[in-house]
Amino acid sequence: MVIKLFILYLFIIFYSLSTISSNKNENKSRDINSSRRSKQETESHENNHINPNPNNSNENVNSCNIDNIKLTELKKDLVEINLLINTTARKSVKSVLEANKNTIINSLENAIRENDKEGVCNSNYIQNEIINKEEPKMYTEIITVDPDIRLIHNFLKEGEADHFIAKFKDRLKESLMTKNYGQVFTDKGRTSSSSFLMKGEDLIVKSVEERIAKYTNTTISKMEPLQLVNYKKGQSFLKHYDWFEDAQVKHYGGQREHTLLLYLNDVPKKYGGGTSFIHLGFTVAPVKNSVLYWNNLKVDSTGKKIGNKKTLHQGNTLLTDEIEKYAINSWISTNEFKH
């Protein structure tokens, strides 16, 4: 039985690769027949794929140093394999094709990152390919009920975490704290680096914001901008609450009700860097593409939502310089976030 399955697997791979090769030859034939197109039309077609904003000046397009031939071939492969996936009914064949598709997408992303240090060509084309991947099969691990704390596995799609790090890490600056009426300051209790992203800054940011809003049954208007955070060896965020004091509630227009901590890379327990809940006695180690969610509030005897002191937590010290810790903070207010 094992031998039969292995032979079937080899047949599937041979079928998918031979079909792509056949389609490539057909495409080359079509390219010869279409060579009468004007140079201007061809250049316009290429630039629309490579330039993240078609309205950008030619100066930005020309500063894109990617190997256009390699990029074009990878794009053709992606189109062809998408066609095969959409026309194949057998699940076993589709799974092999999906694996090949992910390999091609990773090659595209690597081609861009290796040749485009300034992010000029980190195009909407690539972001769309990541966004259009199948929704990850999320599953939720209930950690505690009071407060509501959960670890949501596979919340991020493959490629999204890497995108956040690659595109936004150069913006990172010393993390700040806030108090009273929005005053910000540095503090030795928080030694990480961080940077707020703009709402809907690019296609992937927008897609993740929409997924967060859907999961928490809220709206993007109640969300603070996503915040990228980075911890190096020796850095931490000592015990604190995410919910606001009364003065901060007035300043920001509402109380922080939900926290979602999106882990962008794996940090094994032996390296520290986990999230510990002080009064509850447990620590969660970062797992790439997962999200640690908790509700910061509880309802008092009068029916008012107030801060839940059981949510006291900290970002533990990273103990190694072999890896860094990357995550996204997402905070959601009871009302529209107005700051």
N, C-alpha and C positions, 0 to 999 in steps of 0.2 A: 504493500500500500504506500509506504514511504517513497519507494522508487517511482511509483506512478505519479505521485504528487510532485516529485522533483522534476520529472520529465515534463509535466504540465506547466510547471513554473518556467522552465527553460523555453518552452514553446511560446508562452505569453510574452516573455521578454523579446524573443526573436521576432514575433509578430509585430509588437509595438515599434521596435527599432527599424524593422524593414519597411513598415508603413511610413514612418517618418522620412526614411531615406528616399522612398518612392515619391513622396510628396515634395521633397526637396528638389528632385530632378524635374518634376512638373513645374515647380516654381521657377527654376532656372530657365526652362523653355519659355514660360510666360514672360520672364524678365527680358529675354531676347526679343520677343515679339512686341514688347512694350517699350523698347529702347528709343522709339521715336518721340517719346514724351520730351517735353522741353526741359532743359537743365534747371530752369527756375522752378518748375513744378516738382521735380525730384528733390531739390534742395528744401523746398517748402515742406514736403512730406517728411523728410528726415528731421528737420528742425522741430516739427510739431511733436515728434516722439521724444526728442532729447531735451528740449527746453522746458523746464517746469512751468513756465508761463509764456504762452505764445505771444503775449503782448509785450514781452521784454524786448529790449533793444538788441540789435544784431551783435553789439559788443559782448553781451552776455553769452549769446549763442557761440560766438567765435572763441570765447575763453574756455569752452567745454573741450577738454583734452582726451575724451574717451575714444578708444579705438572703435570707430563707427562701423567697420566691417564686422568685427566680432560682435558688437551690440546688435547689429541688424540680423546676423545669423541666429543669435540667441532668441531674438524676438520672433523670427520665423518658426523656430522650433517650438516656441510657446504657443503660437497660433495653431500649429499643426497638432500638437498634443491636446490642446483644448478641444479641437474638432473631433479627435479620436475619443476623448472622454465623453463628449456629448452624444456620440453616435454608437457607443458601445453599451450593450445592455448587461453583460455579464459582470457581476460584482468583483470576481477574482481578477479579471482583466483590468477593470477600473482602478483597483487598488494599486496595481503595478504602474499604471499610467500616472496616477496621482503622485506616486513616489518619484517617477521620472520628472514630472512637472515641478515638484518642489526642488529637485536638483537643478533644473534650469533656472528657476527663480533665484535660487541662492547664487548661481553663477552670474546672473544679471546684477544682483546687488553687489557682489564682490567686484565686478568689473567697474561699477560706478564708484565704489569706495576707494579702490586702488588708484583710479585715474582722476578722481575729482575731489581733491583735498578741501576745496572751498565750498563744496556742496552745490555748485552751479547746476550740475546735471542730475541731482537727486530728484528725479522727475516724478510728476504725477503718474506717469506710465507705470513705474515700479510700485508706487504706493497703491495704485489700483489693483495690481496683481496680488499684493498682500491682502488688501481689503476683501477682494473677491474670493479668497480661499474659503473653504467650507467653514461654517461656524465650529469652533472647537467643542468637543463633547465635554462640557463642564460637568463636574460633580462636586457636591458641597459636603464638607466635613464639619459637622456641628461640634464646636469646642465647648461652649457654655451657653446656657439659655438666659441667665441673668448675671451679667448683661449678655445680650445677643452677640456672640462672637463666632465667626465662621471662617474656614479656609476654603476658598473656591479654587479648585484646580482647573487648569486650562482656560482661564478667563481670557487671556491674551492669545491672539492667533500667532502662528509661527511667523517670525520676521518683525513683529511689532516692537517687541522689547529691544531688539538690536537696532531698530530704526530710531527709537527714542535716544539711545545712548550715542549712536554715531552722529546724529544730526544736532543734538542739543548739548552735548557734554562740554563744548568749548565755551558755553555761556556761564558755566558754574562759577559761583562766587561764595565767599564766606556766608554761612547761614545766619539768619537773623531771628530774633525773638520779637514778640509783640505784647503790648500790655495797654491797659486803660483805653484811651481814645485813639488807638491805632499807632501809638509810638513804637518805633522799632529800634532794636539795639542788639549788639553782639553779646554773647554770654558764654562763659567757659563750660556751661552745662550742655551747650550744643556746639559741637566742633566740626560738623559736617560742612559740605558745600552744597549749594542748591540754586535753583533758578526756576522762576515761574514761566510757564509757556502762555502764549496768548490763546484765548478760546478759539477753537476752530482754526488753529494756525496752519495746519496742513490737513490733507485728507485722512491720515492715520490718527492724528490728534482728534479730529472731529468724529471719526468712527468710534474711537475708544470712549469719548465723552458720551456719545449716544448709547453705547452699551452699558456704561455705568448708570446713566439715567434710567434706562429700561430695567436694569437689575434692581435698583433701589426704588422703582416706581415713583420717580420724581422728574424734575425738569432740569435742563442744562442751566436755566436762568438762576436756579438755586445753588449751583455749583461754583465754588471758587476755581480759579484757573488751576490746571494741573501743575504740580511742582516736581521737577526732577531733583532727586537728592543723590549724593555720592558720599561714601565713607571710605577713607583710607585707613591704614594701620594706625591704631591708637585713638581713632575718632569714635564718638558716641553721641547719644542724645539722652541725657539723664532723665530720671522719672518726671513725668508731667501729665497733665490732662490736655485733651484736644478741645474740650468744651470751653466756652468763654466765661469770663467774669461779667457781671451785669453791665459795667461800663463798655466793655467790648461788644456786648450784644447790641447796645444802642448804636455804637459806631458802625457796625457791619450790617445792621438791619435784621439780625436773626441769630439764633443759637446754632452752633455746629452740631448737627444731629447724627450724621453718618461719617465715618472714616473708612476709606478704602486705601490700603497700602499695596500697590502693585509691584511685585518683585520682578526685576528685570534680569537677574542672573542668580545662579545657584550659589549659596554660601553654606558649605558643610558645617555642622554643629561644632566641630573641633576648632573652627576658625572664629567662633563668636559671631557677632553681627546680627544675632537674632532679635526678635521683638518679645520682651518679657512683660507680663502683667503682674505687677508687684503683689497685689492683694489676693490674686487667684492662683499664684504659684506655678505658672507654666510659661514656657518659651516656645516661640515658633521660629524655626530656621527658614530663611528665604529659599523658596523654590521657584525657579524661573517660570514665568507666565501665570503664576498663581496670584491670588489676591487675598489678603487678610482683611476681613470686614468686621467692623463692630459698630454698635449703636452707643453713642456717648451719653444718652439721656435716659431718664426714668420719669415716671409720672408720680408726683407726690399725692398726699391725701386730699388736696384740693383740686386735683386734676391738671395741675400745671406741670409742664415738662421742665425738669431741672437736671443739672449735671450729675452723672452717676459716678460716685467716688471709687467704685470698683474698677473703673476703666483706667486707673493710674497705670502707666506703662512707660517703658524706656526702650531706646535703641541701644543694644549692648555694644560694648567696645569691639571693634574688629581687631583680631589678634595676629594677623598675618599681613605681609606685604606681597604674598603670592597672588592674591586676587583683591579686587575692590568690590564694594557693595553698591549696586545701583537700584533705585526704586522710584516710584512715582507716588506722591501723596495726592489724594483726592478727598476734599472735604465738602460736605453738602449741608446747607443751612436749612432751618425751618421755614425761612422766607426767602424771597429773591435776594441774592447777594448783591449789595449795592456799592461796595468799595471799588 
